[in-house]
Amino acid sequence: MSDHLIKDFGDLAMLSGNAKMRQAMRKQDVAREDGSLGTVTSRLPGTGLSEQSLTKRPAIAGNHDPLYLFAKTKMRTRHRTKAIVKRDRAESAPPLSGRAVGIIKICRLTLLLVATTASWAQVVSPNLGSVPSGPATSEVLRLTLSEAISRAVRYNLGAIESDENTRAARGQRLIALSYLLPQVSAGINENVAQVNFTALGLGAVKIPGIPAVAGPFSYSTASASLSQTLFSYESIQHFRAARTAEQAAQLSYKDTLDVITLTVGNAYLQVIEARSRIEAEEAQVQNAKALYDQAVDEFQAGTSPRIDVTRTEVQLHTEQYNLSVARNNFEVSKLSLGRAIGLPLGQAFEIADQLPYADINPPTVEDALQMAYSSRSDFRSALNSAKSAGQALSAAKGQRYPVVAVNGDYGDQGPTFGQSHGIFSFQAGVNVPIFTGGRIKGDITQAEAILRQRKAEAENIRGQIDYDVRTAFLNLNAAKEQVDVAHQNVDLANDNVARSKERFAAGVTDSVEVVQSEQSLASANDQYTISQNWRSLVRSVLHEPISANTSEDARCLDKRRGWTKPQPRLRQ
C-alpha cells in the first residue's frame, strides 16, 4: 500500500511540471543515496533495474521516467525497512522468526480491531438501541407514530438504563436515610465455655472451693439491641444531597424520554422521506422509460440518430440505479426505526401515518425562552445536581461537628431459659473529631470542585437553551421558505419536462434537453422531499404531533421541552 502511495506521489510530481518540487525530490534522492543507500547489486522486483545502476543513473532522468521514479521509491522503502528491522533486533531479545513476526502482526491487528470496535460501541448512543419485545408474528404491523413512541418509552435501551439509574439513586437515598433512623437487632445465643484461671494469671491466688479450671459450662442469652444517632450534621446533609440527587435522576429520566421521543420521531420521518423518494424515483424511471421508448421508435423510423437512443438508455439505467438505492435506504430506515422502538426481531411492519404539511403559530422568542427555562427537564436536572453538590459540600464540612449517639441492649441470660435473669446495658456519648490528618480538608476540597463543575454545567445548559430556542425559530422560518420554494421549483421542473418532451417529439431538439430537464425534476423532487421532512421535524418539536402521543411522558413533550432545536437532541 505504501509503495503505491509513494509511486502515485512521484508520478504526480513528474506530471505537475513543478520545477521546485522535482528539484527538491532530486536533492533528497541524492542525499539519501550518499548517506544511507550505498551501492547494492540486487535487482528491484518489477523494474528490471539493479540498485547499483540506479545510483549511477543521472538524476535528471527522474524528470521524465516513471520507471525510474518507481524503482527509486522501491529502493528507499526497502532500505528503510531493513534499517528498522536491524534496529529492532539490536534492541530486543533474540531475533524472531518470520513466522513469529507474522503472528505478532496478526495479534496487533486483532487488538486494534477489538479496540476500534469497542470505541465504536461506546460512541453509539443507547437511545438508538432497544430490548426486542417478544417473538415476531406473520402479520404486517401497521405502525403509527403514537405507537412507535409508546413502544420506545417501554423498550428503548436509553429509557431502560435511565430508569435503572433512577432506581439506583433511590437506593442511595435510602442508604443515607438509614444513618438517621434507629438500628434495631435481636438474637438468641447458646454459649459453651471452659476457663483456665491459671492462664489468666489467677493461678497464684488459691481460693478454696474454686478449681484452677472451670467448666465446661453453658448458658443461653436472648437479647435485643438499639442504636440511634441523635445528631449528626454530616448524615443530615448526606441525606439531603441524596434526596436531591434522586430528584435530579428522575428529571434526567424524563429528559431521556424527551430525547427518545425526538429520536423516534426523526426515525419515523426518515422512513416517510425514504418512501417518498421511492415514489419520486419510480416516477422518474417511468418517465425515462417512456423517453427511451420514444427515442427507439424515432431511431427505427429514421428521424433520430443513434446517440439519442444511447443517451436516453443511460438516463434510464441511472434512474433505475437511483431507484434501487432509494429502496435500500427505505429498508435500512425501517430497520433503524425498529431497533429504536424494540420491535420483535424480524417483525414486518409498514408506516401508517403521513404527517401532512401544516402551518403552526408558535409564541414569541421571549415566551418560548421562559417556557423552556421553567419546564425543560435537562435544565431542571442540572440545577438539582448543583443543589445536591452544595449539600454534599455541607456534609463534608459537617464532619467537624460533634456526633451524639446512644445505644443499649436488653436481654435474658441464664444456664437455661427457665433459670434466666434479665440483663441490660446503656451507653450515650459525644464524639468530637480533633485531628483527622487532613481527611476532612480533602473531602471539602473535592466537594468544592464538584460543586463548581455542576454549576458550570447548569449555566452551560442555560446558554444551550437560548441557542436552541433561537435556532429553532430560525429553522422554522427557513423551513417555511424552503417548502414554498421547493414546491414552486417542482411545478416549474414538471412544466420544463413537459415542454422538453414536446420539443423532442416535434424534432426541434435532441434528447440532451429532455435528459437535463429530467435531472432537474429529480433534483427538485429531492429538495421538496427534504424540505418537507425538515419542516415536519421542526413542527414535531414545536407543536402538537409529538405531544399527542399515548404515553403520558410523550404527551408532555411540548410542555417540558419548550421550543428546542432537534438536531443536537437527535445526535445524542
KOLTOR-683881 format. One record per residue (C-alpha): residue in three letters; x, y, z. Coordinates in nm, 2 decimals, padded with zeros to 4 digits. Example, Ala and Ser with C-alpha at 12.3 -4.5 7.8 and 13.67 -1.06 7.14 Angstrom:
BEGIN
<ALA,<01.23,-00.45,00.78>>
<SER,<01.37,-00.11,00.71>>
# end
This chain:
BEGIN
<MET,<00.00,00.00,00.00>>
<SER,<00.28,00.25,00.09>>
<ASP,<00.46,00.16,-00.23>>
<HIS,<00.16,00.25,-00.44>>
<LEU,<00.12,00.58,-00.25>>
<ILE,<00.48,00.67,-00.30>>
<LYS,<00.46,00.59,-00.67>>
<ASP,<00.15,00.80,-00.71>>
<PHE,<00.31,01.09,-00.54>>
<GLY,<00.62,01.06,-00.76>>
<ASP,<00.41,01.04,-01.07>>
<LEU,<00.21,01.35,-00.96>>
<ALA,<00.53,01.54,-00.91>>
<MET,<00.66,01.43,-01.25>>
<LEU,<00.33,01.53,-01.43>>
<SER,<00.26,01.85,-01.24>>
<GLY,<00.55,02.04,-01.40>>
<ASN,<00.65,02.19,-01.07>>
<ALA,<01.03,02.25,-01.11>>
<LYS,<01.09,02.33,-00.74>>
<MET,<00.92,02.00,-00.63>>
<ARG,<01.12,01.80,-00.88>>
<GLN,<01.44,01.97,-00.78>>
<ALA,<01.37,01.90,-00.41>>
<MET,<01.30,01.54,-00.48>>
<ARG,<01.62,01.50,-00.67>>
<LYS,<01.82,01.66,-00.39>>
<GLN,<01.65,01.43,-00.14>>
<ASP,<01.73,01.13,-00.35>>
<VAL,<02.10,01.22,-00.39>>
<ALA,<02.13,01.28,-00.01>>
<ARG,<01.97,00.95,00.08>>
<GLU,<02.19,00.77,-00.17>>
<ASP,<02.51,00.92,-00.04>>
<GLY,<02.41,00.88,00.32>>
<SER,<02.24,00.55,00.37>>
<LEU,<02.16,00.37,00.05>>
<GLY,<02.52,00.30,-00.07>>
<THR,<02.58,00.07,-00.36>>
<VAL,<02.40,-00.27,-00.39>>
<THR,<02.37,-00.51,-00.68>>
<SER,<02.03,-00.66,-00.62>>
<ARG,<01.75,-00.60,-00.87>>
<LEU,<01.43,-00.43,-00.78>>
<PRO,<01.13,-00.66,-00.85>>
<GLY,<00.90,-00.54,-01.13>>
<THR,<01.16,-00.30,-01.27>>
<GLY,<01.44,-00.50,-01.42>>
<LEU,<01.69,-00.24,-01.28>>
<SER,<01.96,-00.30,-01.03>>
<GLU,<02.01,-00.06,-00.74>>
<GLN,<02.38,-00.02,-00.84>>
<SER,<02.28,00.10,-01.19>>
<LEU,<02.01,00.31,-01.04>>
<THR,<02.26,00.51,-00.81>>
<LYS,<02.48,00.58,-01.12>>
<ARG,<02.18,00.69,-01.33>>
<PRO,<02.16,01.06,-01.39>>
<ALA,<01.92,01.23,-01.15>>
<ILE,<01.76,01.43,-01.44>>
<ALA,<01.62,01.11,-01.57>>
<GLY,<01.37,01.12,-01.29>>
<ASN,<01.20,01.41,-01.46>>
<HIS,<01.05,01.21,-01.74>>
<ASP,<01.10,00.84,-01.65>>
<PRO,<00.82,00.69,-01.44>>
<LEU,<01.01,00.36,-01.41>>
<TYR,<01.30,00.54,-01.26>>
<LEU,<01.07,00.71,-01.00>>
<PHE,<00.91,00.38,-00.91>>
<ALA,<01.24,00.20,-00.88>>
<LYS,<01.39,00.48,-00.67>>
<THR,<01.09,00.47,-00.42>>
<LYS,<01.11,00.09,-00.40>>
<MET,<01.48,00.11,-00.32>>
<ARG,<01.43,00.37,-00.05>>
<THR,<01.14,00.18,00.10>>
<ARG,<01.35,-00.15,00.12>>
<HIS,<01.64,00.02,00.28>>
<ARG,<01.42,00.19,00.54>>
<THR,<01.26,-00.14,00.62>>
<LYS,<01.60,-00.31,00.66>>
<ALA,<01.72,-00.03,00.89>>
<ILE,<01.41,-00.06,01.11>>
<VAL,<01.44,-00.44,01.13>>
<LYS,<01.81,-00.42,01.23>>
<ARG,<01.75,-00.16,01.49>>
<ASP,<01.46,-00.37,01.65>>
<ARG,<01.68,-00.68,01.65>>
<ALA,<01.97,-00.50,01.82>>
<GLU,<01.75,-00.35,02.09>>
<SER,<01.54,-00.66,02.16>>
<ALA,<01.58,-01.02,02.27>>
<PRO,<01.70,-01.29,02.02>>
<PRO,<01.56,-01.23,01.68>>
<LEU,<01.22,-01.38,01.60>>
<SER,<01.15,-01.60,01.30>>
<GLY,<00.94,-01.47,01.01>>
<ARG,<00.65,-01.68,01.12>>
<ALA,<00.67,-01.53,01.47>>
<VAL,<00.68,-01.18,01.33>>
<GLY,<00.38,-01.26,01.13>>
<ILE,<00.19,-01.39,01.43>>
<ILE,<00.28,-01.07,01.62>>
<LYS,<00.15,-00.86,01.34>>
<ILE,<-00.18,-01.06,01.33>>
<CYS,<-00.21,-01.02,01.71>>
<ARG,<-00.16,-00.64,01.68>>
<LEU,<-00.41,-00.61,01.41>>
<THR,<-00.66,-00.81,01.61>>
<LEU,<-00.61,-00.59,01.92>>
<LEU,<-00.65,-00.28,01.70>>
<LEU,<-00.97,-00.42,01.55>>
<VAL,<-01.11,-00.50,01.90>>
<ALA,<-01.02,-00.16,02.03>>
<THR,<-01.18,00.01,01.73>>
<THR,<-01.49,-00.20,01.78>>
<ALA,<-01.51,-00.12,02.15>>
<SER,<-01.46,00.25,02.08>>
<TRP,<-01.74,00.25,01.82>>
<ALA,<-01.97,00.06,02.06>>
<GLN,<-01.91,00.34,02.32>>
<VAL,<-01.99,00.61,02.07>>
<VAL,<-02.32,00.46,01.97>>
<SER,<-02.60,00.61,02.18>>
<PRO,<-02.82,00.38,02.39>>
<ASN,<-03.12,00.58,02.26>>
<LEU,<-03.07,00.41,01.92>>
<GLY,<-03.09,00.06,02.07>>
<SER,<-03.37,-00.14,02.24>>
<VAL,<-03.47,-00.47,02.40>>
<PRO,<-03.67,-00.67,02.15>>
<SER,<-04.02,-00.73,02.27>>
<GLY,<-04.12,-01.09,02.22>>
<PRO,<-04.13,-01.31,01.90>>
<ALA,<-04.22,-01.18,01.56>>
<THR,<-04.56,-01.25,01.41>>
<SER,<-04.66,-01.33,01.05>>
<GLU,<-04.89,-01.03,01.02>>
<VAL,<-04.77,-00.70,00.89>>
<LEU,<-04.79,-00.44,01.17>>
<ARG,<-04.93,-00.10,01.07>>
<LEU,<-04.72,00.13,01.29>>
<THR,<-04.84,00.48,01.37>>
<LEU,<-04.62,00.75,01.52>>
<SER,<-04.80,00.73,01.86>>
<GLU,<-04.75,00.35,01.88>>
<ALA,<-04.38,00.39,01.78>>
<ILE,<-04.32,00.64,02.06>>
<SER,<-04.52,00.43,02.31>>
<ARG,<-04.30,00.13,02.23>>
<ALA,<-03.99,00.33,02.25>>
<VAL,<-04.08,00.45,02.60>>
<ARG,<-04.11,00.09,02.72>>
<TYR,<-03.84,-00.09,02.53>>
<ASN,<-03.58,00.16,02.43>>
<LEU,<-03.24,00.09,02.59>>
<GLY,<-03.18,00.45,02.68>>
<ALA,<-03.51,00.47,02.87>>
<ILE,<-03.44,00.14,03.05>>
<GLU,<-03.09,00.25,03.16>>
<SER,<-03.22,00.59,03.27>>
<ASP,<-03.50,00.43,03.47>>
<GLU,<-03.25,00.20,03.64>>
<ASN,<-03.03,00.49,03.72>>
<THR,<-03.33,00.65,03.89>>
<ARG,<-03.37,00.33,04.10>>
<ALA,<-03.00,00.34,04.19>>
<ALA,<-03.04,00.70,04.31>>
<ARG,<-03.34,00.59,04.52>>
<GLY,<-03.13,00.33,04.68>>
<GLN,<-02.86,00.58,04.76>>
<ARG,<-03.13,00.80,04.93>>
<LEU,<-03.25,00.50,05.14>>
<ILE,<-02.89,00.42,05.25>>
<ALA,<-02.84,00.79,05.36>>
<LEU,<-03.17,00.78,05.54>>
<SER,<-03.07,00.47,05.73>>
<TYR,<-02.79,00.66,05.91>>
<LEU,<-03.06,00.88,06.07>>
<LEU,<-03.30,00.61,06.18>>
<PRO,<-03.27,00.37,06.47>>
<GLN,<-03.10,00.04,06.42>>
<VAL,<-03.27,-00.25,06.60>>
<SER,<-03.15,-00.60,06.61>>
<ALA,<-03.23,-00.92,06.81>>
<GLY,<-03.06,-01.25,06.86>>
<ILE,<-03.05,-01.58,07.06>>
<ASN,<-02.72,-01.73,07.16>>
<GLU,<-02.62,-02.06,07.32>>
<ASN,<-02.27,-02.05,07.47>>
<VAL,<-02.05,-02.34,07.60>>
<ALA,<-01.71,-02.25,07.76>>
<GLN,<-01.43,-02.38,07.98>>
<VAL,<-01.20,-02.13,08.16>>
<ASN,<-00.84,-02.18,08.27>>
<PHE,<-00.77,-01.94,08.56>>
<THR,<-00.40,-02.02,08.56>>
<ALA,<-00.37,-01.89,08.20>>
<LEU,<-00.55,-01.57,08.31>>
<GLY,<-00.29,-01.51,08.59>>
<LEU,<-00.51,-01.62,08.87>>
<GLY,<-00.32,-01.94,08.95>>
<ALA,<-00.12,-01.78,09.23>>
<VAL,<-00.45,-01.70,09.41>>
<LYS,<-00.56,-02.00,09.60>>
<ILE,<-00.94,-01.98,09.67>>
<PRO,<-01.09,-02.28,09.85>>
<GLY,<-01.35,-02.45,09.65>>
<ILE,<-01.26,-02.29,09.32>>
<PRO,<-01.06,-02.52,09.09>>
<ALA,<-00.78,-02.39,08.85>>
<VAL,<-01.00,-02.49,08.55>>
<ALA,<-01.37,-02.40,08.55>>
<GLY,<-01.61,-02.58,08.33>>
<PRO,<-01.72,-02.68,08.08>>
<PHE,<-02.03,-02.49,08.15>>
<SER,<-02.31,-02.34,07.93>>
<TYR,<-02.56,-02.06,07.93>>
<SER,<-02.82,-01.91,07.70>>
<THR,<-02.89,-01.55,07.60>>
<ALA,<-03.18,-01.38,07.43>>
<SER,<-03.13,-01.01,07.37>>
<ALA,<-03.23,-00.71,07.16>>
<SER,<-03.01,-00.40,07.09>>
<LEU,<-03.09,-00.05,06.98>>
<SER,<-02.86,00.22,06.85>>
<GLN,<-02.96,00.57,06.75>>
<THR,<-02.76,00.87,06.62>>
<LEU,<-02.93,01.16,06.79>>
<PHE,<-02.74,01.43,06.60>>
<SER,<-02.50,01.42,06.30>>
<TYR,<-02.49,01.72,06.08>>
<GLU,<-02.29,01.52,05.82>>
<SER,<-02.55,01.25,05.80>>
<ILE,<-02.83,01.50,05.77>>
<GLN,<-02.67,01.68,05.48>>
<HIS,<-02.58,01.35,05.31>>
<PHE,<-02.94,01.25,05.32>>
<ARG,<-03.05,01.59,05.17>>
<ALA,<-02.79,01.56,04.90>>
<ALA,<-02.91,01.20,04.81>>
<ARG,<-03.27,01.31,04.81>>
<THR,<-03.19,01.60,04.57>>
<ALA,<-02.98,01.36,04.36>>
<GLU,<-03.28,01.13,04.33>>
<GLN,<-03.49,01.42,04.21>>
<ALA,<-03.23,01.51,03.95>>
<ALA,<-03.22,01.14,03.83>>
<GLN,<-03.60,01.15,03.79>>
<LEU,<-03.58,01.47,03.58>>
<SER,<-03.29,01.31,03.38>>
<TYR,<-03.52,01.02,03.31>>
<LYS,<-03.79,01.25,03.18>>
<ASP,<-03.53,01.42,02.97>>
<THR,<-03.43,01.09,02.83>>
<LEU,<-03.79,01.02,02.73>>
<ASP,<-03.79,01.35,02.55>>
<VAL,<-03.48,01.27,02.36>>
<ILE,<-03.61,00.92,02.27>>
<THR,<-03.93,01.08,02.15>>
<LEU,<-03.74,01.31,01.92>>
<THR,<-03.52,01.03,01.81>>
<VAL,<-03.81,00.80,01.72>>
<GLY,<-04.00,01.09,01.56>>
<ASN,<-03.70,01.16,01.34>>
<ALA,<-03.66,00.79,01.25>>
<TYR,<-04.02,00.78,01.16>>
<LEU,<-03.99,01.08,00.94>>
<GLN,<-03.68,00.93,00.78>>
<VAL,<-03.89,00.63,00.68>>
<ILE,<-04.16,00.86,00.54>>
<GLU,<-03.89,01.05,00.35>>
<ALA,<-03.74,00.73,00.21>>
<ARG,<-04.08,00.61,00.09>>
<SER,<-04.14,00.95,-00.08>>
<ARG,<-03.80,00.91,-00.25>>
<ILE,<-03.91,00.57,-00.38>>
<GLU,<-04.23,00.71,-00.52>>
<ALA,<-04.04,01.00,-00.69>>
<GLU,<-03.77,00.76,-00.83>>
<GLU,<-04.04,00.53,-00.97>>
<ALA,<-04.20,00.82,-01.15>>
<GLN,<-03.85,00.92,-01.28>>
<VAL,<-03.80,00.56,-01.41>>
<GLN,<-04.13,00.57,-01.58>>
<ASN,<-04.05,00.90,-01.75>>
<ALA,<-03.71,00.78,-01.85>>
<LYS,<-03.86,00.45,-01.99>>
<ALA,<-04.11,00.65,-02.19>>
<LEU,<-03.84,00.87,-02.33>>
<TYR,<-03.62,00.58,-02.41>>
<ASP,<-03.91,00.40,-02.60>>
<GLN,<-03.98,00.72,-02.79>>
<ALA,<-03.61,00.75,-02.89>>
<VAL,<-03.60,00.39,-03.00>>
<ASP,<-03.92,00.44,-03.22>>
<GLU,<-03.78,00.76,-03.38>>
<PHE,<-03.45,00.59,-03.44>>
<GLN,<-03.62,00.29,-03.61>>
<ALA,<-03.82,00.54,-03.81>>
<GLY,<-03.50,00.71,-03.92>>
<THR,<-03.59,01.05,-03.77>>
<SER,<-03.34,01.04,-03.48>>
<PRO,<-02.98,00.94,-03.45>>
<ARG,<-02.84,00.65,-03.26>>
<ILE,<-02.68,00.88,-03.00>>
<ASP,<-03.03,00.98,-02.87>>
<VAL,<-03.11,00.62,-02.80>>
<THR,<-02.78,00.57,-02.62>>
<ARG,<-02.83,00.88,-02.42>>
<THR,<-03.18,00.80,-02.31>>
<GLU,<-03.08,00.45,-02.22>>
<VAL,<-02.81,00.58,-02.00>>
<GLN,<-03.06,00.81,-01.83>>
<LEU,<-03.29,00.51,-01.78>>
<HIS,<-03.02,00.30,-01.62>>
<THR,<-02.93,00.59,-01.40>>
<GLU,<-03.28,00.63,-01.27>>
<GLN,<-03.31,00.26,-01.22>>
<TYR,<-02.99,00.27,-01.01>>
<ASN,<-03.13,00.56,-00.81>>
<LEU,<-03.45,00.36,-00.75>>
<SER,<-03.25,00.07,-00.62>>
<VAL,<-03.06,00.29,-00.38>>
<ALA,<-03.39,00.45,-00.26>>
<ARG,<-03.54,00.11,-00.19>>
<ASN,<-03.24,00.00,00.00>>
<ASN,<-03.24,00.33,00.21>>
<PHE,<-03.60,00.27,00.28>>
<GLU,<-03.54,-00.08,00.42>>
<VAL,<-03.24,00.04,00.62>>
<SER,<-03.45,00.33,00.77>>
<LYS,<-03.72,00.08,00.87>>
<LEU,<-03.46,-00.13,01.04>>
<SER,<-03.33,00.17,01.23>>
<LEU,<-03.68,00.26,01.35>>
<GLY,<-03.74,-00.10,01.46>>
<ARG,<-03.42,-00.10,01.66>>
<ALA,<-03.51,00.22,01.84>>
<ILE,<-03.86,00.11,01.94>>
<GLY,<-03.79,-00.25,02.04>>
<LEU,<-03.99,-00.43,01.77>>
<PRO,<-03.95,-00.81,01.77>>
<LEU,<-03.66,-00.93,01.56>>
<GLY,<-03.77,-00.98,01.20>>
<GLN,<-04.11,-00.83,01.25>>
<ALA,<-04.26,-00.69,00.93>>
<PHE,<-04.43,-00.35,00.96>>
<GLU,<-04.54,-00.06,00.75>>
<ILE,<-04.58,00.31,00.82>>
<ALA,<-04.94,00.42,00.88>>
<ASP,<-04.91,00.80,00.92>>
<GLN,<-04.82,01.05,00.66>>
<LEU,<-04.78,01.37,00.87>>
<PRO,<-04.90,01.62,00.61>>
<TYR,<-04.77,01.97,00.59>>
<ALA,<-04.95,02.22,00.82>>
<ASP,<-04.87,02.57,00.94>>
<ILE,<-04.82,02.64,01.31>>
<ASN,<-04.83,02.96,01.51>>
<PRO,<-04.55,02.94,01.77>>
<PRO,<-04.52,03.20,02.05>>
<THR,<-04.26,03.47,02.06>>
<VAL,<-03.89,03.40,02.13>>
<GLU,<-03.91,03.56,02.48>>
<ASP,<-04.22,03.35,02.57>>
<ALA,<-04.05,03.04,02.44>>
<LEU,<-03.74,03.10,02.64>>
<GLN,<-03.93,03.15,02.96>>
<MET,<-04.12,02.83,02.89>>
<ALA,<-03.80,02.64,02.82>>
<TYR,<-03.63,02.77,03.14>>
<SER,<-03.91,02.67,03.36>>
<SER,<-04.00,02.33,03.20>>
<ARG,<-03.71,02.17,03.03>>
<SER,<-03.61,01.86,03.23>>
<ASP,<-03.24,01.87,03.15>>
<PHE,<-03.21,02.22,03.29>>
<ARG,<-03.40,02.14,03.60>>
<SER,<-03.20,01.82,03.64>>
<ALA,<-02.87,02.02,03.62>>
<LEU,<-03.00,02.27,03.88>>
<ASN,<-03.08,01.99,04.11>>
<SER,<-02.74,01.83,04.06>>
<ALA,<-02.58,02.16,04.15>>
<LYS,<-02.80,02.18,04.46>>
<SER,<-02.71,01.82,04.56>>
<ALA,<-02.34,01.91,04.52>>
<GLY,<-02.38,02.21,04.75>>
<GLN,<-02.55,01.98,05.01>>
<ALA,<-02.26,01.73,04.97>>
<LEU,<-02.02,02.02,05.04>>
<SER,<-02.21,02.10,05.36>>
<ALA,<-02.19,01.73,05.46>>
<ALA,<-01.81,01.74,05.41>>
<LYS,<-01.78,02.04,05.63>>
<GLY,<-02.02,01.88,05.89>>
<GLN,<-01.76,01.62,05.96>>
<ARG,<-01.60,01.87,06.20>>
<TYR,<-01.92,01.89,06.41>>
<PRO,<-01.98,01.66,06.71>>
<VAL,<-02.19,01.35,06.68>>
<VAL,<-02.43,01.25,06.96>>
<ALA,<-02.53,00.88,06.97>>
<VAL,<-02.68,00.63,07.21>>
<ASN,<-02.70,00.26,07.21>>
<GLY,<-02.83,-00.01,07.45>>
<ASP,<-02.95,-00.37,07.48>>
<TYR,<-03.17,-00.57,07.70>>
<GLY,<-03.18,-00.95,07.72>>
<ASP,<-03.24,-01.26,07.93>>
<GLN,<-02.95,-01.48,08.03>>
<GLY,<-02.90,-01.80,08.23>>
<PRO,<-02.80,-02.16,08.23>>
<THR,<-03.14,-02.23,08.07>>
<PHE,<-03.42,-02.00,07.98>>
<GLY,<-03.61,-02.14,08.27>>
<GLN,<-03.34,-02.03,08.51>>
<SER,<-03.26,-01.70,08.34>>
<HIS,<-03.25,-01.34,08.46>>
<GLY,<-03.28,-01.01,08.28>>
<ILE,<-02.96,-00.82,08.17>>
<PHE,<-02.92,-00.48,08.01>>
<SER,<-02.66,-00.21,07.91>>
<PHE,<-02.69,00.15,07.80>>
<GLN,<-02.44,00.39,07.65>>
<ALA,<-02.46,00.76,07.55>>
<GLY,<-02.17,00.96,07.42>>
<VAL,<-02.05,01.26,07.21>>
<ASN,<-01.77,01.21,06.95>>
<VAL,<-01.57,01.52,06.85>>
<PRO,<-01.31,01.49,06.58>>
<ILE,<-00.99,01.67,06.68>>
<PHE,<-00.73,01.56,06.42>>
<THR,<-00.80,01.36,06.11>>
<GLY,<-00.48,01.40,05.92>>
<GLY,<-00.63,01.63,05.65>>
<ARG,<-00.90,01.39,05.56>>
<ILE,<-01.18,01.64,05.62>>
<LYS,<-00.99,01.91,05.43>>
<GLY,<-00.95,01.68,05.13>>
<ASP,<-01.32,01.59,05.13>>
<ILE,<-01.41,01.96,05.14>>
<THR,<-01.17,02.04,04.85>>
<GLN,<-01.32,01.76,04.64>>
<ALA,<-01.68,01.86,04.72>>
<GLU,<-01.60,02.23,04.62>>
<ALA,<-01.46,02.12,04.29>>
<ILE,<-01.76,01.90,04.21>>
<LEU,<-01.99,02.19,04.31>>
<ARG,<-01.81,02.43,04.07>>
<GLN,<-01.84,02.17,03.79>>
<ARG,<-02.22,02.12,03.85>>
<LYS,<-02.28,02.50,03.85>>
<ALA,<-02.08,02.54,03.52>>
<GLU,<-02.28,02.26,03.36>>
<ALA,<-02.61,02.42,03.46>>
<GLU,<-02.50,02.75,03.32>>
<ASN,<-02.39,02.58,03.00>>
<ILE,<-02.73,02.42,02.96>>
<ARG,<-02.89,02.77,03.02>>
<GLY,<-02.69,02.90,02.73>>
<GLN,<-02.77,02.59,02.52>>
<ILE,<-03.14,02.66,02.58>>
<ASP,<-03.11,03.01,02.45>>
<TYR,<-02.92,02.88,02.15>>
<ASP,<-03.17,02.60,02.08>>
<VAL,<-03.47,02.83,02.10>>
<ARG,<-03.33,03.10,01.87>>
<THR,<-03.20,02.84,01.63>>
<ALA,<-03.54,02.66,01.63>>
<PHE,<-03.72,02.98,01.53>>
<LEU,<-03.46,03.04,01.25>>
<ASN,<-03.51,02.69,01.13>>
<LEU,<-03.88,02.73,01.14>>
<ASN,<-03.88,03.04,00.92>>
<ALA,<-03.62,02.88,00.69>>
<ALA,<-03.83,02.56,00.66>>
<LYS,<-04.14,02.76,00.56>>
<GLU,<-03.94,02.93,00.28>>
<GLN,<-03.78,02.61,00.17>>
<VAL,<-04.11,02.42,00.14>>
<ASP,<-04.26,02.71,-00.06>>
<VAL,<-03.96,02.75,-00.29>>
<ALA,<-03.92,02.37,-00.34>>
<HIS,<-04.29,02.33,-00.43>>
<GLN,<-04.26,02.61,-00.69>>
<ASN,<-03.94,02.45,-00.82>>
<VAL,<-04.12,02.11,-00.87>>
<ASP,<-04.40,02.28,-01.06>>
<LEU,<-04.15,02.46,-01.28>>
<ALA,<-03.95,02.14,-01.34>>
<ASN,<-04.26,01.94,-01.44>>
<ASP,<-04.35,02.21,-01.68>>
<ASN,<-04.00,02.21,-01.82>>
<VAL,<-04.01,01.84,-01.87>>
<ALA,<-04.34,01.85,-02.05>>
<ARG,<-04.21,02.13,-02.28>>
<SER,<-03.89,01.94,-02.35>>
<LYS,<-04.07,01.63,-02.44>>
<GLU,<-04.29,01.82,-02.68>>
<ARG,<-03.99,01.98,-02.84>>
<PHE,<-03.82,01.64,-02.87>>
<ALA,<-04.13,01.48,-03.02>>
<ALA,<-04.15,01.76,-03.28>>
<GLY,<-03.79,01.72,-03.37>>
<VAL,<-03.69,02.07,-03.26>>
<THR,<-03.43,01.95,-03.01>>
<ASP,<-03.24,01.63,-02.93>>
<SER,<-03.26,01.41,-02.62>>
<VAL,<-03.00,01.61,-02.43>>
<GLU,<-03.25,01.88,-02.33>>
<VAL,<-03.50,01.62,-02.22>>
<VAL,<-03.24,01.43,-02.01>>
<GLN,<-03.14,01.76,-01.84>>
<SER,<-03.49,01.85,-01.77>>
<GLU,<-03.55,01.50,-01.62>>
<GLN,<-03.24,01.55,-01.40>>
<SER,<-03.37,01.90,-01.29>>
<LEU,<-03.70,01.74,-01.20>>
<ALA,<-03.53,01.47,-00.99>>
<SER,<-03.33,01.73,-00.81>>
<ALA,<-03.64,01.94,-00.74>>
<ASN,<-03.84,01.64,-00.61>>
<ASP,<-03.54,01.56,-00.38>>
<GLN,<-03.53,01.91,-00.25>>
<TYR,<-03.90,01.91,-00.19>>
<THR,<-03.89,01.58,00.00>>
<ILE,<-03.60,01.70,00.22>>
<SER,<-03.77,02.03,00.29>>
<GLN,<-04.10,01.86,00.38>>
<ASN,<-03.91,01.62,00.61>>
<TRP,<-03.72,01.90,00.78>>
<ARG,<-04.04,02.10,00.82>>
<SER,<-04.22,01.81,00.98>>
<LEU,<-03.93,01.76,01.21>>
<VAL,<-03.93,02.12,01.33>>
<ARG,<-04.31,02.11,01.36>>
<SER,<-04.28,01.79,01.57>>
<VAL,<-04.07,01.98,01.82>>
<LEU,<-04.27,02.30,01.81>>
<HIS,<-04.63,02.18,01.81>>
<GLU,<-04.88,01.91,01.85>>
<PRO,<-04.79,01.59,01.67>>
<ILE,<-04.54,01.46,01.92>>
<SER,<-04.74,01.59,02.22>>
<ALA,<-05.04,01.39,02.11>>
<ASN,<-04.88,01.05,02.20>>
<THR,<-05.05,00.78,02.41>>
<SER,<-04.77,00.79,02.66>>
<GLU,<-04.81,01.05,02.94>>
<ASP,<-04.44,01.13,02.92>>
<ALA,<-04.46,01.17,02.55>>
<ARG,<-04.78,01.39,02.57>>
<CYS,<-04.59,01.63,02.79>>
<LEU,<-04.31,01.67,02.54>>
<ASP,<-04.42,02.01,02.41>>
<LYS,<-04.46,02.15,02.76>>
<ARG,<-04.14,02.01,02.90>>
<ARG,<-03.90,02.07,02.62>>
<GLY,<-04.03,02.41,02.52>>
<TRP,<-03.92,02.52,02.17>>
<THR,<-03.59,02.34,02.10>>
<LYS,<-03.38,02.27,01.81>>
<PRO,<-03.40,01.90,01.71>>
<GLN,<-03.05,01.84,01.57>>
<PRO,<-02.85,01.83,01.89>>
<ARG,<-03.10,01.61,02.06>>
<LEU,<-03.11,01.36,01.78>>
<ARG,<-02.73,01.32,01.79>>
<GLN,<-02.72,01.21,02.15>>
# end
